[in-house]
Amino acid sequence: MAAKLMRAVRYSGYGGGAAGLEHVEVPVPAPANDEVLLKLEAASLNPVDWKIQKGILRPLLPRKFPHIPVTDVAGEVVEVGSGVKDFKAGDKVVSVLSQRGGGLAEFAVAKENLTVSRPAEVSAAEGAGLPIAGLTAHQALTQVVGINLDGSGPEKNILITAASGGVGHYAVQLAKLGNTHVTATCGARNIDLVKSLGADEVLDYKTPDGAALKSPSGRTFDAVIHCATGIPWSTFEPNLSTNGKVIDITPNVSAMLTFALKKLTFSKKQLVPLLVTPKKENLECLVGLVKEGKVKTVIDSKHPLSKAEDAWAKSIDGHATGKIIVEP
């Protein structure tokens, strides 16, 4: 019998941006014994998706061409591998797919250990927004900064740059579940949104104080969740407390050199490069917080799979407010 076909969007080489995406019909993948096959209801884009296309991780990723990108998805289980214990056909779930991607399609296979149940209170789009962006914010705040999401512990002063973006908007909300004072930077059009997410003070990054990262209330920062790009260490340094840390979620070569230099000189102020390690229990925590209404996914825009290139171009443009969603 011929394999069932599905619509998918892929690229066949490095570069090309949105124009490099091609709409194809390919066989529906089969789940391995530790995987579930999902009928996708929503996928969300992350900047790393188009950066991989650009070649930022060559020759590691993609592992082979052609490549169906995107890792953050929500959908319904339609088939389970022989070793899967926790899911059955009909279950609604959120998954972070492995590095082989597959999210820009009608169906995808996901590992059971990176798949969590999605309650009815959490829409597919809200759930799909969570994995990489939400887990990055969660890991930075809970593991690196040491914030307790139950509000216990000493107060910390936190700065979040690009606070209206994918990671930033989750970071503001998660930080405010802890005992924190949050200063945030964003574009002028998003100041009210970022305040509504809980930030105590919000700076327009294009003003002198915003560009200098100066707290309006004169605070120094115990930690910076740095979600923007192009801000040098010299701008952060005078605004940090004695043991202040800058957690850089998009570390480049210059960030790595600063990280090494601060370590070598035993500086109390540190730059910490962060590469997210997706964990099932943290994703369950985030889905639970959305269900309880303590965290929300701000959705920039929704695009049908047939117009995935529009979503891709919007992500490359870099001014999305919250998450960009593609729906099959």
C-alpha positions as CSV (number, residue, x, y, z in Angstrom):
1,M,0.0,0.0,0.0
2,A,1.3,3.5,-0.8
3,A,2.4,5.6,2.1
4,K,0.0,8.3,3.2
5,L,1.2,11.7,2.1
6,M,1.1,15.0,4.0
7,R,1.8,18.6,3.1
8,A,5.1,20.0,4.5
9,V,7.4,23.0,4.1
10,R,11.1,22.4,3.8
11,Y,14.4,23.8,2.5
12,S,17.1,22.0,0.5
13,G,20.2,24.0,1.3
14,Y,21.7,26.8,3.4
15,G,20.5,30.3,2.9
16,G,17.6,31.7,0.9
17,G,15.4,33.0,3.7
18,A,11.7,32.8,3.1
19,A,12.2,32.3,-0.6
20,G,14.2,29.2,0.1
21,L,11.2,27.4,1.6
22,E,9.4,24.9,-0.7
23,H,5.9,23.4,-0.3
24,V,6.0,19.6,-0.9
25,E,4.0,16.4,-0.3
26,V,6.0,13.8,1.6
27,P,5.1,10.5,3.3
28,V,3.7,10.8,6.9
29,P,6.5,9.7,9.2
30,A,6.2,6.5,11.3
31,P,6.9,6.7,15.1
32,A,9.8,4.7,16.5
33,N,9.1,2.7,19.6
34,D,9.7,5.7,22.0
35,E,7.8,8.2,19.8
36,V,4.3,9.4,19.2
37,L,2.9,10.5,15.8
38,L,1.1,13.8,16.1
39,K,-1.5,15.4,13.8
40,L,-0.3,19.0,14.2
41,E,-2.7,21.8,15.2
42,A,-0.1,24.5,15.7
43,A,3.6,25.1,15.5
44,S,5.6,28.2,16.7
45,L,8.7,29.7,15.1
46,N,11.9,30.5,17.0
47,P,14.8,32.7,15.6
48,V,17.0,29.6,15.8
49,D,14.9,28.0,13.0
50,W,15.9,30.5,10.4
51,K,19.4,30.9,11.8
52,I,19.9,27.1,11.2
53,Q,18.8,27.7,7.6
54,K,21.3,30.5,7.4
55,G,24.1,28.1,8.4
56,I,24.8,29.2,12.0
57,L,25.2,25.6,13.2
58,R,26.7,24.1,10.0
59,P,27.9,21.4,9.7
60,L,26.0,20.0,12.8
61,L,22.5,21.1,11.8
62,P,20.5,20.3,9.8
63,R,21.8,16.8,9.8
64,K,20.7,16.3,6.2
65,F,18.8,18.1,3.4
66,P,16.1,18.5,2.5
67,H,15.1,19.6,6.0
68,I,11.6,20.3,7.4
69,P,12.2,23.0,10.1
70,V,10.6,23.9,13.4
71,T,10.6,22.1,16.8
72,D,7.8,23.6,18.9
73,V,4.4,22.0,18.3
74,A,1.0,21.2,19.7
75,G,-1.3,18.5,18.3
76,E,-3.2,15.3,18.8
77,V,-1.6,11.8,19.2
78,V,-2.8,9.6,16.3
79,E,-0.4,6.7,16.8
80,V,2.1,5.6,19.4
81,G,5.3,3.5,19.3
82,S,5.4,0.1,20.9
83,G,7.3,1.4,24.0
84,V,5.1,4.4,24.7
85,K,3.4,4.2,28.1
86,D,1.9,7.6,28.9
87,F,0.0,8.5,25.7
88,K,-2.7,7.1,23.5
89,A,-4.4,8.1,20.3
90,G,-6.7,11.1,20.9
91,D,-4.5,12.7,23.5
92,K,-3.9,16.5,23.1
93,V,-0.2,17.3,23.7
94,V,2.6,19.9,23.4
95,S,6.0,18.7,22.2
96,V,9.5,19.9,21.5
97,L,10.7,17.9,18.5
98,S,14.2,16.6,18.3
99,Q,16.9,18.5,16.3
100,R,15.7,16.8,13.1
101,G,12.7,19.2,13.3
102,G,9.6,18.4,11.3
103,G,7.1,21.0,12.7
104,L,6.2,22.7,9.4
105,A,4.0,19.9,8.3
106,E,0.6,18.3,8.9
107,F,2.1,15.4,10.9
108,A,5.3,15.0,13.0
109,V,6.9,12.4,15.3
110,A,7.9,13.4,18.8
111,K,9.8,11.7,21.6
112,E,7.6,10.6,24.4
113,N,10.1,12.1,26.9
114,L,9.7,15.6,25.4
115,T,5.9,15.4,25.1
116,V,3.4,16.6,27.7
117,S,-0.4,16.6,28.0
118,R,-2.2,19.7,27.0
119,P,-5.3,20.4,29.1
120,A,-8.4,21.9,27.4
121,E,-7.7,25.3,29.0
122,V,-4.6,25.7,26.9
123,S,-5.2,26.3,23.2
124,A,-2.9,24.6,20.6
125,A,-1.4,28.0,19.7
126,E,-0.7,28.9,23.4
127,G,0.9,25.5,23.9
128,A,3.0,25.5,20.8
129,G,4.4,28.9,21.8
130,L,5.9,27.5,25.0
131,P,8.7,25.0,24.4
132,I,12.0,26.7,23.3
133,A,11.1,30.3,24.3
134,G,9.4,29.3,27.6
135,L,12.0,26.7,28.6
136,T,14.8,29.2,27.9
137,A,13.2,31.8,30.2
138,H,12.5,29.1,32.8
139,Q,16.0,27.7,32.8
140,A,17.6,31.2,32.9
141,L,15.5,32.4,35.9
142,T,15.2,29.2,38.0
143,Q,18.6,27.5,37.3
144,V,21.0,30.3,36.6
145,V,19.5,33.2,38.6
146,G,18.0,30.9,41.3
147,I,14.5,32.5,41.4
148,N,11.8,30.4,43.2
149,L,8.5,30.6,41.2
150,D,6.5,30.4,44.5
151,G,7.7,33.9,45.5
152,S,10.0,32.7,48.3
153,G,13.6,33.8,48.8
154,P,15.3,37.3,48.9
155,E,14.2,40.0,46.4
156,K,16.3,40.2,43.2
157,N,16.4,43.0,40.8
158,I,16.1,41.7,37.2
159,L,16.5,43.4,33.9
160,I,14.9,41.8,30.8
161,T,16.0,43.1,27.4
162,A,13.7,42.7,24.3
163,A,10.9,42.0,26.8
164,S,8.1,41.8,24.2
165,G,9.7,39.1,22.2
166,G,9.3,35.3,22.4
167,V,11.6,34.6,25.3
168,G,11.3,38.0,26.9
169,H,7.6,38.0,27.3
170,Y,7.7,34.7,29.1
171,A,10.7,35.9,31.2
172,V,8.8,38.9,32.5
173,Q,5.8,36.7,33.6
174,L,8.0,34.0,35.2
175,A,10.2,36.5,37.0
176,K,7.2,38.1,38.6
177,L,6.1,34.8,40.0
178,G,9.3,35.0,42.0
179,N,10.3,37.7,44.6
180,T,11.6,40.1,42.0
181,H,11.6,43.7,40.8
182,V,11.6,43.6,37.0
183,T,12.9,46.3,34.7
184,A,12.3,45.7,31.1
185,T,13.3,47.2,27.7
186,C,11.2,47.0,24.5
187,G,10.1,49.2,21.6
188,A,7.7,52.1,22.4
189,R,4.7,50.4,20.9
190,N,5.0,47.5,23.3
191,I,5.5,49.4,26.6
192,D,1.9,49.0,27.8
193,L,1.9,45.3,26.9
194,V,5.1,44.6,28.9
195,K,3.7,46.5,31.9
196,S,0.5,44.4,31.6
197,L,2.7,41.2,31.8
198,G,3.9,42.5,35.2
199,A,7.1,44.5,34.6
200,D,7.6,47.1,37.4
201,E,9.4,49.6,35.1
202,V,9.7,49.6,31.3
203,L,12.2,51.5,29.1
204,D,11.9,52.3,25.4
205,Y,15.2,50.9,24.2
206,K,15.6,53.8,21.7
207,T,15.7,56.5,24.4
208,P,19.0,57.5,26.1
209,D,18.2,55.8,29.4
210,G,16.8,52.8,27.6
211,A,20.0,52.4,25.5
212,A,22.1,52.9,28.6
213,L,19.9,50.3,30.5
214,K,19.4,52.7,33.4
215,S,16.8,51.7,35.9
216,P,14.4,54.6,36.4
217,S,14.4,53.8,40.2
218,G,18.2,53.8,40.3
219,R,18.5,50.0,40.9
220,T,21.5,47.9,40.0
221,F,20.7,44.5,38.5
222,D,21.4,41.1,40.1
223,A,20.7,39.4,36.8
224,V,20.0,40.4,33.2
225,I,18.0,38.1,31.0
226,H,19.5,39.3,27.7
227,C,17.1,38.6,24.9
228,A,18.3,41.4,22.5
229,T,21.4,41.5,20.4
230,G,24.2,44.1,19.9
231,I,24.6,45.4,23.5
232,P,28.2,45.4,24.5
233,W,29.4,44.3,28.0
234,S,30.5,47.9,28.7
235,T,26.8,48.9,28.7
236,F,25.8,46.2,31.1
237,E,28.7,46.4,33.5
238,P,28.0,49.7,35.3
239,N,24.3,48.7,35.8
240,L,25.1,45.3,37.5
241,S,25.2,44.7,41.3
242,T,28.4,43.4,42.8
243,N,27.7,39.8,41.8
244,G,25.5,40.6,38.9
245,K,25.1,38.2,36.0
246,V,24.2,38.8,32.3
247,I,22.5,35.6,30.9
248,D,22.9,35.8,27.2
249,I,20.4,33.6,25.4
250,T,21.9,34.2,21.9
251,P,25.7,34.0,22.7
252,N,28.0,34.9,19.8
253,V,31.8,34.8,19.6
254,S,32.2,38.1,21.4
255,A,30.0,36.9,24.2
256,M,32.0,33.7,24.6
257,L,35.2,35.8,24.8
258,T,33.7,38.1,27.5
259,F,32.5,34.9,29.4
260,A,36.1,33.5,29.2
261,L,37.7,36.8,30.2
262,K,35.4,37.3,33.2
263,K,36.2,33.7,34.4
264,L,40.0,34.2,33.9
265,T,40.1,37.4,35.8
266,F,37.8,36.1,38.6
267,S,35.4,38.9,38.1
268,K,32.4,38.9,40.4
269,K,30.3,40.2,37.5
270,Q,29.8,37.4,35.0
271,L,28.4,36.9,31.5
272,V,26.7,33.5,31.3
273,P,26.0,32.0,27.8
274,L,22.8,29.9,27.9
275,L,21.9,27.1,25.6
276,V,18.5,25.6,26.6
277,T,18.3,22.0,27.6
278,P,14.6,21.0,27.1
279,K,13.2,19.0,30.0
280,K,9.8,17.4,30.2
281,E,9.2,18.4,33.9
282,N,9.9,22.1,33.0
283,L,7.6,22.0,30.0
284,E,4.9,20.4,32.3
285,C,5.4,23.2,34.7
286,L,4.9,25.9,32.0
287,V,1.8,24.2,30.6
288,G,0.4,24.1,34.1
289,L,1.1,27.8,34.7
290,V,-0.8,28.7,31.4
291,K,-3.7,26.5,32.6
292,E,-3.8,28.3,35.9
293,G,-3.7,31.7,34.2
294,K,-0.4,32.6,35.8
295,V,1.4,32.8,32.4
296,K,0.1,33.6,29.0
297,T,1.4,33.2,25.5
298,V,1.2,36.4,23.6
299,I,0.5,35.6,19.9
300,D,2.0,38.0,17.4
301,S,0.3,36.4,14.4
302,K,-1.1,33.2,13.0
303,H,-0.3,31.9,9.5
304,P,-1.7,28.9,7.6
305,L,0.9,26.3,6.6
306,S,0.2,27.3,3.0
307,K,1.7,30.7,3.8
308,A,4.5,29.5,6.1
309,E,7.0,31.8,4.2
310,D,5.1,34.9,5.5
311,A,5.7,33.6,9.1
312,W,9.3,32.9,8.3
313,A,9.9,36.4,6.9
314,K,8.2,37.9,9.9
315,S,10.5,36.0,12.3
316,I,13.6,37.1,10.3
317,D,12.4,40.7,10.4
318,G,12.9,40.5,14.2
319,H,10.1,42.7,15.5
320,A,7.5,40.1,16.5
321,T,5.5,40.7,19.7
322,G,5.3,37.4,21.4
323,K,5.1,34.2,19.3
324,I,4.6,33.6,15.5
325,I,2.3,30.6,15.0
326,V,1.8,28.4,11.9
327,E,-1.4,26.3,11.7
328,P,-1.7,23.3,9.2
